Amino acid sequence: MAVRPARIAILGAGNRGGDVYAPAAAGAPGLVRVVALADQREERRRLVGERNGVEGGRRYEHWRALLADVAAGALELDAVVVATPDAEHVEPTEAALALGLDVLLEKPIAPDLAGVRRIALAAERSRGRVTVAHVLRHAPVFERLAAGLRDGALGRLVGIDHVEHIGHWHFAHSYVRGAWRREADASPMLLAKACHDLDLLRWWVGEPCERVTSSAAPRHFRSEEAPAGAPERCTDGCPVEASCPYGAPRIYLGRYGGRAVWPNLVVTPEPTEASVLEALRNGPYGRCVYRCDNDVVDHQVVALEFVGGVRASLTVTAFSAEMTRTVRVWGTHGEAAAHFGRGVLEWHDFRTGERRLEDCGASGEAHDAADQALARDWFERVAGVHGDDPGATDLAASLESHVIAFAAERARREARWIDPRV
Ligand SMILES: NC(=O)c1ccc[n+]([C@@H]2O[C@H](COP(=O)([O-])OP(=O)(O)OC[C@H]3O[C@@H](n4cnc5c(N)ncnc54)[C@H](O)[C@@H]3O)[C@@H](O)[C@H]2O)c1
């Protein structure tokens, strides 16, 4: 099939849209061209627009205005990236699908089951295809684990123990001070952070989940846990500032040195030591973690049973030293263990007694390599390289992780097991 660069627009040019997918697109000029973008923040429209050569008239304040121009024939597009906040995924995706456009949809698909169903229905009626940004399916260490399990390296699969180590400072940033701190404004923590992990579990097992239950609570980041004398902001002379692991200056100026990298890019659009400090004095990211308006849980355990008898557990925790994922898999004839950040996969074969290490490439804390691989794969798809192949993370393959997450949340609130399929 002939390949021509697809014309794409970024809806929501924030961290993901503007700092991940737009630069990835700039690196693949033979496959895609960013011809338009929409963002409510003027500085993001300017920054991302300038970096990607998007002309002024094609920088929209709202995704609706951008898609209205497509509908009117004033803007020609092949596909859009939906990277707006969680609560603003359903409508732009429905609208883009109604115009027949392909969509790269940031996870979560939608914050609730009704929204997921709306998108599924819109996709059924459209020639446009939805790819979900479950980027971890493109992480080499997890791809190799999936391939080994498929090839029977462990015999028959028995169980999986998967842990998502959010990282204590990362949790404070995103889930206490940041955009994912309140369930009503974003989504349950399990969906926001661990739909990737539920998707990986479903993928590795290769069967539907038939029973799920869960336990969790907002444990630590509450006013009752505040140290004596802690003020509203870390910069207001907090008596424990030097020893508090969650202190904002310690995270943004210490760990991340005030540099122009995530998470500082979220704190202020053009980070320097001075602009970060200014943002901590006045903005949401300088607030004491014990005095925020957060309500999401900070430690969650999920138990899952799959058709065919595989049992899995997933722990998602704020209280980790590392920001990574680890997994241990047990089969009738072997055991495997993987560490995402180190990119190492360890295989034990009970039949031969062999222990084998696979080095899949360290990724460190971030999932940049997986982001790039997913973006590249989608660019190829919208440019027509893969014909009708829907890819690894199309909507149909991605839906189940969300259905399991909603069932786990219901199971946790009602303290029982639930079959996600009903
Ligand atoms: N795949 C992953 O691993 C991964 C990682 C982080 C975040 N995410 C998801 O990506 C999405 C975006 O997250 P982010 O970190 O980039 O957030 P962000 O806040 O940095 O970016 C969102 C942008 O959308 C813009 N926006 C809001 N409403 C808009 C509208 N009506 N029209 C146009 N623009 C609008 C905002 O101004 C903002 O710049 C979220 O759904 C998030 O959960 C996915």
The ligand as a Tripos MOL2 file, in Angstrom:
@<TRIPOS>MOLECULE
LIG
   44    48     1     0     0
SMALL
NO_CHARGES

@<TRIPOS>ATOM
      1 N1         -0.1680    6.7790   28.1700 N.am      1 LIG1
      2 C1          0.3590    7.1590   29.3080 C.2       1 LIG1
      3 O1          1.1750    6.4650   29.8700 O.2       1 LIG1
      4 C2         -0.0540    8.4670   29.9350 C.ar      1 LIG1
      5 C3          0.8270    9.1320   30.8030 C.ar      1 LIG1
      6 C4          0.4230   10.3460   31.3550 C.ar      1 LIG1
      7 C5         -0.8270   10.8590   31.0520 C.ar      1 LIG1
      8 N2         -1.6680   10.1850   30.2310 N.ar      1 LIG1
      9 C6         -3.0010   10.7060   29.8890 C.3       1 LIG1
     10 O2         -2.8650   11.6930   28.8560 O.3       1 LIG1
     11 C7         -3.8870   12.6900   28.9750 C.3       1 LIG1
     12 C8         -3.2380   14.0670   29.0230 C.3       1 LIG1
     13 O3         -2.3950   14.1200   30.1510 O.3       1 LIG1
     14 P1         -1.2640   15.2350   30.2790 P.3       1 LIG1
     15 O4         -0.3530   14.7940   31.3460 O.co2     1 LIG1
     16 O5         -0.7180   15.5760   28.9460 O.co2     1 LIG1
     17 O6         -2.1490   16.4500   30.8220 O.3       1 LIG1
     18 P2         -1.9130   18.0170   30.5560 P.3       1 LIG1
     19 O7         -2.7940   18.7180   31.5220 O.co2     1 LIG1
     20 O8         -0.4630   18.3200   30.5360 O.co2     1 LIG1
     21 O9         -2.4760   18.2180   29.0730 O.3       1 LIG1
     22 C9         -3.8320   18.2870   28.7610 C.3       1 LIG1
     23 C10        -4.0180   19.5280   27.8940 C.3       1 LIG1
     24 O10        -5.3560   19.5590   27.3940 O.3       1 LIG1
     25 C11        -5.7260   20.9290   27.3030 C.3       1 LIG1
     26 N3         -7.1910   21.0260   27.2120 N.ar      1 LIG1
     27 C12        -8.1200   20.8410   28.1920 C.ar      1 LIG1
     28 N4         -9.3570   20.9940   27.7040 N.ar      1 LIG1
     29 C13        -9.2140   21.2780   26.3780 C.ar      1 LIG1
     30 C14       -10.1220   21.5610   25.3240 C.ar      1 LIG1
     31 N5        -11.4400   21.5710   25.5380 N.pl3     1 LIG1
     32 N6         -9.6330   21.8180   24.0860 N.ar      1 LIG1
     33 C15        -8.3010   21.8260   23.8680 C.ar      1 LIG1
     34 N7         -7.3880   21.5720   24.8260 N.ar      1 LIG1
     35 C16        -7.8440   21.3000   26.0630 C.ar      1 LIG1
     36 C17        -5.1460   21.5500   28.5390 C.3       1 LIG1
     37 O11        -5.0090   22.9620   28.4030 O.3       1 LIG1
     38 C18        -3.8100   20.8310   28.6660 C.3       1 LIG1
     39 O12        -2.7450   21.5590   28.0740 O.3       1 LIG1
     40 C19        -4.6640   12.3340   30.2430 C.3       1 LIG1
     41 O13        -5.8160   11.6410   29.9100 O.3       1 LIG1
     42 C20        -3.7000   11.4360   31.0010 C.3       1 LIG1
     43 O14        -4.3310   10.5410   31.8950 O.3       1 LIG1
     44 C21        -1.2900    9.0110   29.6670 C.ar      1 LIG1
@<TRIPOS>BOND
     1     1     2 1
     2     2     3 2
     3     2     4 1
     4     4     5 ar
     5     4    44 ar
     6     5     6 ar
     7     6     7 ar
     8     7     8 ar
     9     8     9 1
    10     8    44 ar
    11     9    10 1
    12     9    42 1
    13    10    11 1
    14    11    12 1
    15    11    40 1
    16    12    13 1
    17    13    14 1
    18    14    15 2
    19    14    16 1
    20    14    17 1
    21    17    18 1
    22    18    19 2
    23    18    20 1
    24    18    21 1
    25    21    22 1
    26    22    23 1
    27    23    24 1
    28    23    38 1
    29    24    25 1
    30    25    26 1
    31    25    36 1
    32    26    27 ar
    33    26    35 ar
    34    27    28 ar
    35    28    29 ar
    36    29    30 ar
    37    29    35 ar
    38    30    31 1
    39    30    32 ar
    40    32    33 ar
    41    33    34 ar
    42    34    35 ar
    43    36    37 1
    44    36    38 1
    45    38    39 1
    46    40    41 1
    47    40    42 1
    48    42    43 1
@<TRIPOS>SUBSTRUCTURE
     1 LIG1         1 GROUP 0 **** ****
